[in-house]
Amino acid sequence: MVVVGAGIAGVACAVELAAAGVPVQVRERGHVRGGRMASKRFGGRPADIGAAYFTASDPDFAAVVERWRAAGLVREWTDTFQAYDPDGRQDVPGPMRFAAPRGLRSLVEHLAEPVPVTVDRLVLTVDPGPTVDGQPCAAVALAMPGPQAALLLDPALADATRVVQSQRWSPSLAAVLRFPTRRWSDFRGAFVNGHPVLSLICDDGDRRGDGAPVLVAHTVPEFAAGHLAQPTGAAPAIEQAVRDVLGLPDTATDVHVHRWTYARPVTNAGDDTYHLDADGIGLAGDAFGKPRVQSAWRSGRDLGRALVARLT
């Protein structure tokens, strides 16, 4: 059994298979596990460049969060963001948002401890059989955005191909801005409404709990779409937008921009939390449900359970 993709959906799927005694391999094309729960180190300090936070309303996912908390990997962050719009700003209460002092990627790594994950392992083809790069296997789970899965699938696998081709995704850029000092008032995180560049700004020093003068900004899809070919070129516009919104007098000492071509699904599969067809091809991720970390975990977990039922 092969799982392609070591984000939280792929890892959750593999964990279910391994717990049931089903031999499973996880293959990840990137250098690390985590997927869009991504963190990158700057001067030895992690900053989250993918998902900004997560919430937990599902009891089973809340139990996973509690295990992360017991391991010292996660903490409650805030239940209140601010909303900036042309008319001013206001507090926006909501569910408790969780953050990870070592970066959200550390949570996926912890979850993946019981399963074998091979990184820097690019999968090129998934063919009928099923086979992965010409090697037969009992089944294949693709835990990635649909447009990426479509590149791997043989068109003869018509059912899975139809599902992934029906998905639509929007892009985003995430910018890590490091400043010489903290010159902004406490705000945790802020939704930026009606802005041509920004959608969200997070105080990463507050999120991490170390007070570092670091902000992480996420852009709107329309702005990102114009900079996918050269995301670093968007750094000046993003920095200026952040300084304008927050009224910051200082320029950033460093701005790092990360491109997410498939940042957020804009279509979903209705009530389905995963896809598994007669060809032995499974699909999982946050396109099945609301675009949330919890949804991705649940999708992978449910697909893993369905595969266990089929293979044992």
N, C-alpha and C positions, 0 to 999 in steps of 0.2 A: 504494500500500500504506500503510495507516494502523495505527500501534501506539498504543493508548490506555493510558496509564500510564507514567510515567518513573521507576519504581523500577528495581531492578537487573534484574529479569526482563524488563521492557519494553525497557530499554536494551540488554541482551544480545541480545535478538531483533533489534532494529533494527541493531545492529552487524553481525550476520551478513548481513542483507539488503543493507546498504550496501556491505559488502566484496565481495558478489557482483554489484554493479552494479544492484540492484533499487531503484528510487526509493521512498523511505520517508519518512513524516512521523510524528513522535512528538508526541502531544498529551497534555498534563498539566494537570489541573484545578487543581493547587496552584500556589503562587508559585515553587516551586523543584523541582529534580529530587531524587530520592533515595527517595521512598516511605517505607517503614518503616525504611530506613537513614537516619534523620532526626537532624539536629543543630540546635540552637538556640543563638544567642549570648546570653550574659548578661555585660554589662559588657565586650563585645568578645571574650569567651572562649567557644569552642564547648563544648557539652555534648551527649552523645548521649542522645536521648530515645526512640529506637526500639530497634533491635537493640542489645544490650549489647556484643557482640563477634562474631567469626566464627572458624571453623576451616576448614582446607583439607586434605582427604584425597583429593580428585579431582585427578589429575595436570594436567588441563587448567585447572582453577580455580587450582591452585597456580602455574601459569605466569602467570596473570593477577595473582595476588598478588605474584609476583616483579617484575612490571612496576610495580606500585604501590610496591613497596619501592624499586626503582631510582629512581622519581620522588620519593622521600622522603615518601610519603603514608601508609605503613603500617609498623608495627613489631611484633615479637613482644612480647606482653604477659606472659602467665603460663600455666603448665601446671598450676597448683594453685589451687583455690578452697577456701574453708572452707565447712563446713556447720553451720548453727546449728539445733539442735532442743531440745526441752524437757530433754533429758538432758545438754546441753553443746554443745561444738563440736569439730570435728575437721577436719584437712586432707583434701581430696578431690583426688587427682591425676587428670589427664585429658589430653586433647590440648592442643597449644599453641593458645592463643587470641590472635588478632591484634587490635590496636587502631589507630586512626588519630589522630595528633596534631591534625589539623585537623577531626576529626569524620568519622564514617562517610559522611556525605553527600558529602564531597570525593572519595570513591572512585567513586561513581556519576557524579559530574560529570566526573571524569577519563575514565571509560569511555565517556561520552556525547560526547566531543569530536568524533568523526568523523560524528555524525548530527545532523540538524536536530530540535531539541526546541522546541516552543511551549508555554510555561507559561501559566497563567491561561486555559486553553482548555478549557472545559467541553464535553464530548460528551454529548448528550442521548438520541440514538437510534441504534441499529444495526439496520437492517432487511434483509430479503432483497434479494439482488442481488449482493454485499452493498452497502449504502449506509451512510454515516456522516453523520448529520444531513442526509439527503437527497442527499448527493453520492456518486455511484458510485465504487467503488475495486476494485482487483484482489482484495484480501482484507483482513481486519481481525484484528488480534491484540489481545485484551483481557488486560492484565497487571495484575490487581487481585484483591482477594478476591471470591469468588463472589457474595456478597450484593450487592456493588456492581455487578458485571457483570450480574446479573439485572435490575437496574433499567434497563439500557440496551437489553437484547435484546428484539426483537419475539418474542412467543411462537411465531410461525410458524417461527422458527429453533429447531426442537424439540430437535435433538441437543445444541447448546450450552446451551440452557435447562435440559435435563435434568442436564447435568454441573454447572452452577453451582448449581442448586437442591439438589443432593446434598451440597454442601459445608456443613460446620458450623464455626463459628468461636467463639472465646472472647475476651472483652474484657480489657483491662488498663489501669491508670493508671500513668504514669511520672512520678515527682516528682524535680525537681532541687532539692536542699537546699544552700544556700550558708551556710557557718558563718564566724564571725569568725577562727577559727584551727583548725588540725588538732589535735583532741584524741582521736584514736583510734589504736590500734596498727595496723601494716601488716596488711592482710588481702586486698588486691587486689579480690576479689569474694567474696560469700557467698551460698550458697543458704540460704533460711530455710524450714525444713520444719515443717509442721503449724501454721503461724501464721495467724490469722484475717485479717490484712491484707497481709503481705509475702510475696513469693516470692523476691526477689533484691535484694541491695544491692551496688552497685559503687562503689569509690573512684575517682571520676572524675579526681582529681588524679594518682593513680598511673597510671590508664589513659591519661590524656593525656600524662603524663610531666612535668608542670609543678609538681606538688606542691600545687596549689590546694586549699583546704579545701572541696571540693565532693563531695557524695555524690549518686548517682542510685539511687532505689528503684523497684522494680516491684511491683505488687500482684497478689494472687491474683484470678482471675476473679470469684469470688463477691462480694468487696468492691467491685471495679470496677463490677459490674452494678448496684449500688445507688447509684452516683454518676455514671452516664453523663449524666444530665440537667444536673447542675451539678458538674463535676469539681473546681472550685476549693474547693468545700465540704469536700472530702476532705483538704485540706492539713493541718489540725491532727491528725487521726487518723494520717496517714502519718508526720508528723514525730515524734509521740509514740512510735509503734511503732519507728521507726528509733533514736530515743534509748534506748528500753528495751532493744532487742536489743544495741546496741553499748555501752550504759552511758555515754552522753554527758552531761556536765554542762551544756553550753551549748545554748541555743535557737538555731535557725537564724535568720540575718538575713533570709532570703528563701526562700520555697518556691513553686516553679512546678509546676503539675500539668497534664499533657497526657493527653488521653483518646484511647485506641485502642479503638474499638468492635469492630474486627476485628483483634485483635492476633496471634492464633495459630490456625492451622487445627487442628481436632481430628479431622478425617477426612482421608484422602488417597486418591489415585487408584491405589493398588496399585503396579504396576510401570511405569505410564505416567509419563513426565516432562512431558507436555504433552497438549493435545487439539487436533486439527485435523479439522474435518468437511467433508463434501462441499459445504456452503454457503459455504465460504471463511472460516469463523470459527475462529480459533485462541484457545486459552486457555493462559496460562502463569502460574507463580508457585509459592510454596512449599507450596501445597496439593497439588502433585504431588511427593510425596516427603516426607522429614522436614522439619519447619519450621526450615529453616536458610538462611542467606544463600547458601551454596554450592548448595543445592537450587534456590533461586529463580534463581540465575545459570544453572545447568545447564538448567532448564526453559525459560528464554528462549532460550538458545543452541540447544537442540534444536528448539524451535519455529521459530526463524529458519532453521535448516538445512532443515527440512521444507518451509517456505514457499519457500525458494530452489529446491528440487527441483521444486515444483509450478509455480512462476511463470516458470522459465527453461527 
